[in-house]
Amino acid sequence: MHLSFWEIDTWFSNVDYTIVGSGIVGLNAALRLRERFPESKILILEKGPLPQGASTKNAGFACFGSLSEIVADLTNHSEQEVLELISKRWEGLHKLRSRLGDANIDFQNNGGYELFTGENDRFHECAEQMPYVNDLLRSLFKNDVFVRQRDKFGFEGVASELIFNPFESQIDTGRMMKSLLKVAVNADILILNQQQVVEFHDKSDHVHVALPNYSFKTRKLLFATNGFAATLTNNAVKPARAQVLITKPIPGLKIKGTFHIDQGYYYFRNIGDRILFGGGRNLDFAGETTTDFGESELIQRRLDKLLREIILPNTTFEIEHRWSGIMGIGESKKPIVERLSENVYCGVRLGGMGIAIGSTIGTDLANLV
């Protein structure tokens, strides 16, 4: 790549902070750095035409965990750890709304619901644990988070009662990222797309960053690559592909809100009079532990079946589009925000909760510098 003097001078000279990844975490880290260091030169490198991973590909759930997911988390984490994680997610949602404004992200508080299929007894287990979980979360929400509610949507093959969460909402993912990118550009943050970091070397007083056809120096290097951070973290972060589909408009659609099935492994919501439906990673954990975008026949068949038999029974619909995103998960759900070497940092492993926790992790990452 033969750069001009102007290109080198404007984008690649005297760079103070370089962030790899222009998703929710990367952009929030850049904005926090701008607050802390107003005169600094901040550069974001993005390997795709749009933020790769999940920031522009997620389902738009402004949520912090379904009841069954929280119950499961409490078997693997302490009460304090679970409460801290949910608190960070809730704080992150408030940061996102405060920074961008509800209108700019099409924020809608329609509540969230959890469905339990007739194939398991998880509903009774969760119903028994609900008072305990509500007590645990009361210090944060000042009210019961989960209540039982009769199914009013006409689902089939599920328990007659759903678990309702009035604090759960939905957003427009595209509008959110467009607004966040606009805020970053207005803050004089440089963003270059189609730029993949090939390698980097920490030189004690700077980091040498190599792109496919050009190299430059930066004082600090911050990675916000989430599902693509396995090498950085010695595999403490693993990629998790999430497959999604959306229907064409369905006349008279009554479903409104966000919905979880099977500990959040399946999820759906309305977008106007369409249904967005995703999940199924639990059908093939090994196959979906990948950084390759795409869809598998096994999971897409299952999504189609659940959509036809449980979510939209006796309803005519057509699938308009299918896609996938890459999340970052691990044995622990606690995000990794740490210093990797003298001048290199990372903020990764969002556990499928990027909308909720991304703003907080981006801020925490920038505060490490």
C-alpha positions in Angstrom: 0.0 0.0 0.0 1.6 3.3 -1.1 0.4 6.0 1.2 0.7 9.7 0.5 2.3 12.1 2.9 -1.2 13.4 3.8 -2.5 9.9 4.6 0.5 9.1 6.8 0.4 12.4 8.5 -3.3 12.5 9.2 -4.0 8.8 10.1 -0.8 7.0 11.1 1.6 9.6 12.6 1.9 10.4 16.3 -1.0 8.0 17.2 -1.6 7.9 21.0 -4.2 5.2 21.2 -5.1 2.5 18.7 -8.2 0.4 19.3 -8.8 -2.8 17.4 -12.5 -3.3 16.8 -15.2 -0.7 16.1 -18.0 -2.5 17.9 -19.8 -1.4 21.1 -16.7 -1.9 23.3 -14.2 -0.3 21.0 -16.3 2.8 20.3 -17.1 3.3 24.0 -13.4 2.8 24.9 -12.5 5.5 22.3 -15.1 7.9 23.7 -13.9 7.4 27.3 -10.3 8.0 26.1 -11.4 11.2 24.5 -12.9 12.3 27.8 -9.7 11.5 29.7 -7.2 12.8 27.1 -8.9 15.5 25.1 -5.9 16.3 22.9 -4.9 12.8 22.1 -5.0 11.1 18.7 -7.3 8.1 18.7 -7.4 5.6 15.9 -9.8 2.7 15.5 -9.0 -0.2 13.2 -11.8 -2.4 11.9 -11.2 -5.5 9.8 -14.6 -5.5 8.2 -16.7 -3.0 6.2 -18.9 -2.8 9.3 -18.1 -3.9 12.9 -17.3 -7.6 12.7 -18.6 -10.0 15.3 -22.0 -9.2 16.9 -22.4 -5.5 17.3 -24.3 -5.0 14.1 -25.6 -8.6 13.9 -27.3 -9.1 17.3 -31.0 -9.4 17.9 -31.4 -6.1 19.7 -32.3 -7.4 23.1 -31.8 -4.8 25.9 -31.7 -7.5 28.5 -29.6 -8.7 31.5 -30.5 -12.3 31.8 -33.6 -14.6 31.8 -34.7 -16.3 35.0 -33.5 -19.7 33.9 -30.1 -18.3 32.9 -29.7 -16.6 36.3 -30.7 -19.7 38.1 -28.1 -21.7 36.1 -25.5 -19.0 36.7 -26.0 -19.3 40.5 -24.9 -22.9 40.3 -21.5 -21.9 38.8 -21.0 -18.5 40.4 -21.4 -16.9 43.8 -24.4 -14.7 44.6 -22.0 -11.7 44.7 -20.5 -12.6 41.3 -24.0 -12.9 39.7 -25.2 -9.7 41.3 -22.1 -7.8 40.1 -22.5 -9.2 36.6 -26.2 -8.2 36.3 -25.4 -4.8 37.9 -22.8 -4.2 35.2 -25.3 -5.1 32.5 -27.9 -2.9 33.9 -25.4 0.0 34.3 -24.3 -0.6 30.7 -27.8 -0.3 29.4 -28.3 3.0 31.2 -24.9 4.3 29.8 -26.0 3.3 26.2 -29.4 5.1 26.6 -27.8 8.2 28.2 -25.1 8.5 25.5 -27.3 8.0 22.5 -30.9 8.8 23.5 -33.8 6.4 23.4 -35.2 7.8 20.1 -31.9 7.3 18.3 -31.8 3.6 19.2 -35.6 3.0 19.0 -35.7 1.9 22.6 -39.0 0.2 23.4 -39.8 -1.1 26.9 -42.2 -3.9 26.0 -41.1 -6.3 28.6 -39.5 -9.7 28.3 -40.9 -13.2 28.6 -39.5 -16.7 29.1 -41.2 -19.7 27.6 -40.8 -23.2 28.9 -41.4 -26.1 26.5 -43.4 -29.1 27.5 -40.3 -31.3 27.1 -38.7 -30.4 30.5 -39.5 -29.5 34.2 -37.5 -26.3 34.2 -40.5 -24.1 34.6 -41.3 -25.6 38.1 -37.6 -25.3 39.1 -37.5 -21.7 38.1 -40.8 -20.9 39.6 -39.5 -22.3 42.9 -36.3 -20.2 42.7 -38.1 -17.0 41.6 -38.6 -15.5 45.1 -35.0 -16.1 45.9 -33.7 -14.5 42.7 -36.1 -11.6 43.2 -34.8 -11.0 46.7 -31.2 -11.2 45.4 -31.9 -8.5 42.7 -34.1 -6.2 44.8 -31.3 -4.0 45.9 -30.6 -3.2 42.3 -34.2 -2.9 40.9 -36.1 -2.0 44.0 -38.9 -4.3 43.0 -39.6 -7.9 41.8 -37.9 -8.5 38.5 -39.7 -11.8 37.6 -43.4 -12.6 37.9 -45.6 -15.4 36.5 -48.0 -14.5 33.8 -50.5 -16.4 31.7 -49.7 -16.9 28.0 -51.6 -14.3 26.1 -49.8 -14.8 22.8 -51.2 -18.2 21.7 -48.0 -20.2 21.8 -48.3 -24.0 21.6 -46.3 -26.7 23.2 -45.2 -24.6 26.2 -46.3 -24.2 29.8 -49.5 -22.2 30.2 -47.6 -19.6 32.3 -44.7 -17.5 31.2 -42.1 -15.7 33.3 -42.5 -11.9 32.7 -39.8 -9.3 33.3 -41.0 -5.7 33.0 -37.5 -4.3 32.9 -36.5 -5.9 29.6 -36.6 -3.9 26.4 -35.6 -3.9 22.8 -33.7 -1.6 20.5 -32.8 -1.2 16.8 -29.2 -2.6 16.5 -28.5 -0.8 13.2 -29.7 2.6 14.5 -27.7 2.1 17.7 -24.4 1.4 15.9 -25.0 4.2 13.4 -25.6 6.7 16.2 -22.6 5.4 18.2 -20.3 5.8 15.1 -21.6 9.3 14.6 -20.8 10.3 18.1 -17.3 8.9 17.7 -16.7 10.7 14.5 -17.9 14.0 16.0 -15.4 13.4 18.9 -12.6 13.4 16.3 -12.0 9.7 16.6 -10.4 8.3 13.4 -12.0 5.1 12.1 -10.5 3.0 9.4 -12.4 -0.1 8.0 -11.0 -3.1 6.1 -7.8 -2.9 8.2 -6.7 -6.1 9.9 -3.9 -6.2 12.4 -1.5 -8.9 11.2 0.9 -8.7 14.2 2.0 -6.3 16.9 5.1 -5.9 19.1 5.3 -4.0 22.4 8.5 -2.0 22.4 8.2 -0.7 26.0 7.7 3.0 24.9 5.3 2.2 22.0 3.7 -0.6 20.1 4.6 -1.5 16.6 1.4 -2.4 14.7 1.6 -4.2 11.3 -1.3 -4.1 8.8 -1.1 -6.3 5.6 0.6 -3.5 3.7 1.7 -0.9 6.2 3.2 -0.5 9.7 3.0 2.3 12.2 3.6 3.1 15.9 1.1 3.8 18.6 1.7 4.6 22.3 -1.0 2.2 23.5 -2.9 -0.6 21.8 -6.4 -1.7 23.0 -8.1 -4.9 21.7 -11.9 -4.9 21.7 -12.3 -8.0 19.5 -14.5 -10.1 21.8 -15.3 -13.4 19.9 -12.0 -13.1 18.0 -9.8 -12.8 21.1 -8.9 -16.5 21.7 -5.2 -16.1 20.8 -4.9 -12.9 22.9 -6.4 -14.6 26.0 -4.9 -18.2 25.8 -8.3 -19.4 24.8 -10.0 -17.9 27.9 -12.4 -16.5 25.2 -14.0 -18.8 22.7 -16.0 -17.8 19.7 -19.7 -18.7 19.7 -21.7 -18.3 16.5 -25.3 -17.2 16.8 -27.6 -17.9 13.8 -30.6 -15.6 13.2 -33.5 -15.3 10.8 -36.3 -12.8 10.2 -39.7 -13.2 8.7 -41.4 -11.0 6.1 -44.2 -8.8 7.7 -47.0 -10.9 9.2 -50.5 -9.2 9.1 -52.1 -9.0 12.5 -49.1 -10.1 14.5 -49.9 -10.0 18.2 -46.5 -10.9 19.6 -44.7 -7.9 21.1 -41.7 -7.9 23.3 -38.6 -10.0 23.8 -38.8 -13.8 24.4 -36.4 -16.4 25.7 -36.6 -20.2 25.5 -34.3 -22.9 27.0 -32.0 -20.7 29.2 -31.7 -18.1 26.4 -30.3 -20.6 23.9 -33.3 -19.6 21.7 -34.7 -16.0 21.6 -37.1 -14.1 19.5 -38.8 -10.7 19.3 -41.0 -8.6 17.1 -39.6 -6.0 14.9 -42.8 -4.2 14.0 -44.9 -7.0 12.5 -42.0 -9.3 11.8 -40.5 -12.0 14.0 -36.7 -12.1 14.5 -35.7 -15.6 15.8 -32.2 -16.9 16.7 -30.3 -19.4 18.7 -29.8 -23.2 18.6 -26.1 -23.1 19.4 -26.8 -25.8 22.0 -27.6 -28.3 19.2 -23.9 -28.3 18.1 -21.6 -26.6 20.5 -18.5 -27.9 18.7 -19.7 -26.8 15.3 -20.7 -23.4 16.5 -17.4 -22.7 18.3 -16.2 -21.0 15.2 -15.2 -17.5 13.8 -16.7 -18.4 10.4 -19.9 -16.7 9.6 -22.7 -18.7 8.0 -25.7 -20.9 8.7 -25.9 -24.7 9.3 -28.8 -26.8 8.1 -29.2 -28.5 11.5 -29.8 -25.3 13.4 -31.8 -23.6 10.7 -34.2 -26.6 10.4 -34.7 -26.4 14.2 -35.4 -22.7 14.1 -37.9 -23.2 11.3 -39.6 -26.0 13.3 -39.9 -24.0 16.5 -41.2 -21.0 14.7 -43.8 -23.1 12.9 -44.9 -25.3 15.8 -44.5 -23.2 18.9 -44.2 -19.5 18.1 -46.4 -19.0 15.1 -48.8 -22.0 15.1 -51.6 -21.9 12.5 -49.9 -18.7 11.0 -48.7 -18.3 7.5 -45.3 -16.7 7.3 -42.2 -16.5 5.1 -38.6 -16.2 6.0 -37.0 -13.2 4.4 -33.4 -13.3 5.5 -30.9 -15.4 7.5 -27.5 -14.3 9.0 -25.1 -15.0 11.9 -22.9 -13.2 14.4 -19.9 -14.2 16.5 -20.0 -13.8 20.3 -17.3 -14.2 22.8 -17.9 -16.7 25.7 -15.8 -18.7 28.2 -16.0 -20.9 31.3 -16.7 -17.8 33.3 -19.2 -15.1 32.4 -17.0 -12.4 33.9 -15.6 -10.2 31.2 -11.9 -10.0 30.7 -10.7 -6.4 31.1 -6.9 -6.5 31.6 -3.5 -5.3 30.7 -1.7 -7.9 28.5 1.7 -6.2 28.5 3.3 -2.8 29.1 1.3 -1.0 26.4 -1.3 -3.5 25.3 -4.8 -4.0 26.8 -8.0 -6.0 26.1 -11.7 -5.8 26.9 -13.4 -9.0 25.8 -15.7 -12.0 26.7 -19.1 -10.3 26.8 -21.0 -13.6 27.1 -23.6 -12.8 24.5 -24.6 -9.6 26.4 -22.9 -7.0 24.3 -25.7 -4.5 24.2 -26.1 -4.6 27.9 -22.5 -4.7 29.0 -20.5 -3.3 26.1 -20.7 0.3 27.2 -19.4 -0.5 30.7 -16.6 -2.8 29.4 -15.5 -0.1 26.9 -15.3 2.4 29.7 -13.5 0.0 32.0 -11.0 -0.8 29.3 -10.2 2.9 28.7 -9.8 3.5 32.4 -7.0 0.9 32.5 -4.7 3.1 30.4 
